[in-house]
Amino acid sequence: MNWPLEQLATAESDTTMNRWGAERIFAVPLDVAPSGHKEMQAHLKLDSKGSTSPRIYFLDDCAE
């Protein structure tokens, strides 16, 4: 499946991370991170209606 490039965000803004950064920490397998958690800023924007903006967050681990 192809996703429109304009609906991809590889990072969150500083403002978003300052306000909701803790909500960008997700559980991962221990072989991904020994702590069992990883910050995930990359996401796909599904929609935006009023104050509801559903997103799919994922671990962009291409560099590792």
Backbone bond lengths (Angstrom), bond angles and torsions (degrees), N, CA, C in turn:
res aa  C-N    CA-C-N  psi(-1)  N-CA   C-N-CA  omega(-1)  CA-C   N-CA-C  phi
1 M - - - 1.453 - - 1.523 109.01 -
2 N 1.290 116.43 136.30 1.459 122.01 175.63 1.521 109.40 -95.41
3 W 1.324 115.86 143.54 1.456 121.46 178.79 1.515 108.31 -117.92
4 P 1.350 119.25 134.92 1.470 120.52 179.72 1.530 111.22 -57.67
5 L 1.313 116.09 129.57 1.458 121.66 -176.79 1.525 112.35 -57.17
6 E 1.318 117.80 -34.33 1.468 120.11 -179.05 1.540 112.44 -70.33
7 Q 1.320 117.48 -8.96 1.462 120.89 177.35 1.529 112.40 -102.84
8 L 1.320 116.64 10.46 1.461 122.61 176.58 1.524 109.28 -104.43
9 A 1.320 115.98 133.23 1.465 121.28 173.16 1.524 106.80 -126.72
10 T 1.317 116.87 124.64 1.466 120.17 -179.07 1.524 112.62 -86.52
11 A 1.333 116.75 -11.14 1.467 121.04 179.16 1.518 109.31 -155.74
12 E 1.323 114.90 163.17 1.461 122.00 175.15 1.529 108.65 -96.27
13 S 1.316 116.25 158.89 1.459 120.32 176.00 1.526 109.73 -72.66
14 D 1.321 116.39 160.83 1.465 120.79 176.42 1.525 110.86 -59.00
15 T 1.331 116.29 -39.89 1.464 120.81 179.42 1.523 110.75 -60.31
16 T 1.326 116.84 -46.73 1.464 121.09 179.38 1.517 110.66 -62.52
17 M 1.333 117.40 -45.00 1.460 120.18 -178.97 1.527 111.60 -66.13
18 N 1.328 117.64 -36.00 1.468 120.27 178.25 1.523 111.24 -66.27
19 R 1.325 117.11 -36.16 1.468 120.79 -177.12 1.525 113.01 -87.84
20 W 1.340 116.79 -39.96 1.462 120.43 -172.01 1.526 113.37 -129.53
21 G 1.308 117.90 21.62 1.459 121.31 -177.96 1.516 113.73 -57.18
22 A 1.311 117.04 -36.94 1.472 120.24 179.94 1.522 111.65 -63.82
23 E 1.321 116.89 -25.27 1.462 121.27 178.73 1.530 112.14 -80.86
24 R 1.317 116.65 -1.86 1.470 121.47 178.11 1.531 110.95 -102.72
25 I 1.329 117.14 11.44 1.460 122.70 176.31 1.528 107.55 -98.30
26 F 1.335 115.87 121.50 1.462 120.70 -175.54 1.525 111.00 -124.16
27 A 1.311 115.27 153.15 1.463 121.28 176.67 1.524 109.67 -72.26
28 V 1.330 115.25 138.34 1.466 121.95 177.74 1.524 108.38 -137.35
29 P 1.329 117.67 162.32 1.472 119.71 175.16 1.534 110.94 -60.38
30 L 1.309 116.74 151.14 1.469 121.16 -178.72 1.517 112.87 -63.01
31 D 1.340 118.32 -25.22 1.461 118.92 177.14 1.530 111.74 -75.49
32 V 1.324 117.47 -12.27 1.476 121.62 174.56 1.524 109.64 -87.26
33 A 1.334 116.56 -43.46 1.468 121.80 177.90 1.520 108.07 -148.39
34 P 1.327 118.30 126.27 1.467 121.37 -178.54 1.536 113.74 -56.48
35 S 1.317 117.08 -26.74 1.467 120.53 179.43 1.522 112.24 -77.28
36 G 1.334 116.61 -17.39 1.455 120.86 -176.84 1.519 113.56 84.11
37 H 1.344 116.15 5.92 1.462 121.03 -179.95 1.526 110.48 -138.85
38 K 1.323 116.79 149.27 1.454 122.22 177.66 1.523 109.23 -144.49
39 E 1.321 116.14 142.55 1.461 120.61 173.81 1.531 108.30 -77.36
40 M 1.313 115.63 131.37 1.464 120.77 179.11 1.520 108.92 -125.42
41 Q 1.313 115.32 111.99 1.460 120.31 178.02 1.527 111.81 -101.73
42 A 1.320 117.44 -28.95 1.463 120.06 -178.98 1.526 109.55 -66.48
43 H 1.332 116.39 136.99 1.455 119.27 -178.71 1.521 112.49 -156.78
44 L 1.319 113.94 160.32 1.453 122.70 172.90 1.517 107.76 -104.73
45 K 1.319 115.59 131.03 1.468 120.70 179.42 1.522 108.18 -87.27
46 L 1.327 116.03 115.75 1.458 120.23 -177.40 1.517 112.46 -81.58
47 D 1.319 116.37 -41.48 1.458 121.00 -175.27 1.518 108.33 -168.37
48 S 1.303 116.44 172.97 1.457 121.23 173.68 1.517 108.10 -153.39
49 K 1.328 115.05 109.98 1.462 121.39 179.41 1.519 108.05 -134.68
50 G 1.318 115.83 108.85 1.459 119.78 -178.20 1.509 110.36 63.44
51 S 1.318 116.19 -128.50 1.468 120.19 -178.80 1.527 112.06 -91.73
52 T 1.334 117.66 1.15 1.461 121.62 179.19 1.524 109.63 -97.71
53 S 1.311 116.47 122.25 1.459 121.62 -179.75 1.520 109.41 -137.41
54 P 1.332 117.98 80.18 1.461 119.97 -177.69 1.526 112.43 -63.42
55 R 1.335 115.14 141.55 1.462 122.11 -177.97 1.526 109.78 -136.25
56 I 1.323 115.74 153.48 1.459 122.00 170.08 1.528 105.92 -112.47
57 Y 1.324 116.47 113.79 1.462 121.47 179.40 1.519 109.77 -91.93
58 F 1.330 116.05 145.39 1.452 120.73 179.56 1.508 110.61 -146.16
59 L 1.318 115.74 157.66 1.458 121.50 179.37 1.511 108.84 -86.73
60 D 1.303 116.53 113.75 1.466 122.39 176.41 1.529 106.30 -86.87
61 D 1.322 116.60 92.72 1.462 122.06 -173.64 1.523 111.80 -112.48
62 C 1.322 116.00 28.91 1.471 119.93 -177.49 1.526 112.55 -65.17
63 A 1.334 116.99 -33.31 1.457 120.15 -178.12 1.522 112.35 -73.16
64 E 1.317 118.03 -23.54 1.459 121.56 -178.54 1.497 108.20 -101.81
